[in-house]
Amino acid sequence: MNSSISKNENNVTIFSKKYKYFIIFGLMGAFLGWLDQYASGSSWISFDTTLEFWLFLVTLIAIFSTSRRKASMYTVTLLVSSVLAYYLMYYLNLGFFPYQFFWLWLIIGLFSFIYGFIIWGAGQRGVAGAVLASIPTAYLLKKGYYFLPDLLFNPEATQIRINYFGIDIHSGFSFVAAVVLYSIFFKITDRRIILTVSTIIIFFIFKETSILSFLPF
């Protein structure tokens, strides 16, 4: 009897160690999805996720994963669990199901497997890692670079932007996220000049061209 109990305990321990992060990211995604939907119908809490929010989050998860396979699996687990929780709550709260948006976000969540697999390399040393790291950093910078000019020099912009205490929280988040990613990659990489130059170049490509126009957001 004791040996059977001990064996079961060992099996549970092995399972929890092996799938610990899948459980953590699954619960995290479900919580964020629930919070996002709950906040949309709440008058006292403001929490609205964007593509930039998820990009920043899954990039962090991927680059700190110990392997490409884990990076891809963790990102899928987080995003898919978030999508499922969000639209489950959506249906329970509103009584109908927006299939078009559900499938769009679910496809994005599933394709994050590829993103996680690729962007894992941004957390590695070398020229390729530095260039790869500059892509999400430049994207977030492009989405948030106007935050400081608007905040400091353009009070008229408060009439057309989403405001929280007079601040465009979405562009502000993107700007801060870009700075955080750059700081992390700057510490990781052994090609800091390449990281900096490629971030600037890709930023201006994103800014001055319509290369990002295919995004549905």
N, C-alpha and C positions, 0 to 999 in steps of 0.2 A: 504493500500500500504506500509506504513512504517513498519507495523508489519510483512509483508511478507518479506521485505528486511532485517529486523532485524533477522528473523528466518533463512533466507538463510546465513547471515553472521555468525550466531551461528553454523550452520551446517558445514560451511567451517572451522571455528575455531576448532570445535570438531574433524573434519577429520584430520586437519593439526597436531593437538596435538597427536592424536591416531597413525597416520602413519608417523610422522615426521622422525623417525629414519630409517624406511623402505625407505623413499624417499632419505634421506641422503646417506645411504649405497648403494642404487641402483645407484645413481648418481656417488658416489665415485668409485664403481666397473666399471661402464661404462667408466668413465674417465681413470682409470688405464688400462682397456682393450684397449681403443683407443690409449693411450700413448704408451703402449707396442708394438702394431702393427705399429704405426707411427714411433717409434724409430727404428724398425727393418729395415726400408727402408730409414733411414735418415743418412746422413754423419756427421751431426753436433751435434747429441744428442745420448747418450748411455743409454738406459733404458731397461734392460732385466730381467723380473721377473722369479723367480724360485719357486719350491715347498716350499722351506724354507721361501721365502718372504711371500707367502700366508699363510703358517702355522703360522708365527709370527703375521701377521695381524689379522687373524681370532681368534687366541688365545687371543689377547688383547681385541677384540670386545666381545668375549664370557665371559671372566672373569669379565668384567666391566658391563655386562648386568644385569638387575635387577631380571631376572628369567631364568630358563632353557629354557622355551619356547621361550623367546625373544632371548636368545643366539643362539639357533638353527636357528631361522627364520632370524636373522640378518646375520649370516654367509652365509646361502644359498642365501640371497638377494645380498650380495656383490659378491660372486663368480660367480653365474649364470649370473648376469648382466655384469660382466667382460668378461666372456667367450663369451656371445652373442655379445658384442661390439667388442671384438677382432676379431672374425671370420667374422662378418659383414664387418669390415674394410678390413680384409684379402681378402674377395671376391671382394669388390669394387676396391681394389688396384691391385690385381693380376689376377682377372677374372676367378678364379676357387676356388673350395671349398674342403679343406682337411677333408673329413668326418671322417676319422679314428681318427685324433687328436681332432677334434671337439667333437666327442662322448666321447672320453676318458676324456677330461677336463670337459665336461658337467656332466658326471657321478661323477667325483670327486667333482664338485660343489654341486651336489644334495646330495651326501653322507656326505658332510660337515654338513648337518643337524644333523647327528648322532654325529659327532665330537664336534660340538658346544654344543649339549645337554650334552655330557659327560664331556667335558673339563670345563664347567661352574663350576663344583665342585672344580676345582683347585683354584678358587678364594675364597673358603670358608675355615674356620678354621677346625682344626682336623687332625688326622693322614691320613685319606683317601685323604683329600685335598692336603696335603703336598706331598704324594706319587704321586698323579695324576699330580701335578705341575711339578714334576721332569721329567716327560716323554718328553714333548715338549722341555724343557730346555736341557735335555741330548741329544736329537736328534739334535738340533741346534748346540750344543757344538761339537758333533761328526762330523758334517759337516764343522765346522770351526776351530777346535782346532789347525790345522797345519798352520793357518794363521800367527801367531806370529813367530814360528820357521822359516817358509819360509821367512818371511819379514826380520827377523833379522840375520839369519844364513845360508840361502840357496839361494844365488843369482842365481845359475844355474836354479832354478825353474821358473825364469822369462821367460825361453824359452818354457815352456810347459803349462803355465797357461794363462788365459784370463787377459790381463793387462790393467789397467787404471793407468797411472803414475807409472808403475812398481809394482802395488799392485793387488793381486787377489781379486777383488771386491766381488765375490760370497762367498768365504770362509771368507773374512773380514766381510761381512754383517752377515753371520751366527754366527760368533764369537761374534760380538757386540750384536746381537739379543739375544743370549743365556745369555749374561751378563745382559742385560736389563730385560729379563724375570725373571732371578734368583733374581735380585734386587727387582722387584715388588713382587714376591712371598715371598721373605724374609721379606718384610714389612707386608704382609697380614697374613701370617701363624703364628700360635702359636706353631708350631712344627719345629723350625728352624734346629735343629740337624737332624731330620728325613728328612727334605727337602734336606739338604746338602749331607747326606750319601746316600740317595736313588738316587740323581742326579749323584753322582760319580759311584755308582754301575751300574745304567742303562747305563751310558755313556760307561763304559767298556764292558758291554754286547753288546751294539750296535757296538762298535769298534772291539771287538775280535771275534764276531760271524757273521754269514751270515743272521741274523734275519731280516735285512732290504732289503735283496736281492729281495723280491717280488715287491718292488716299481719299477715302470717302468721309473724311472728318474735317 
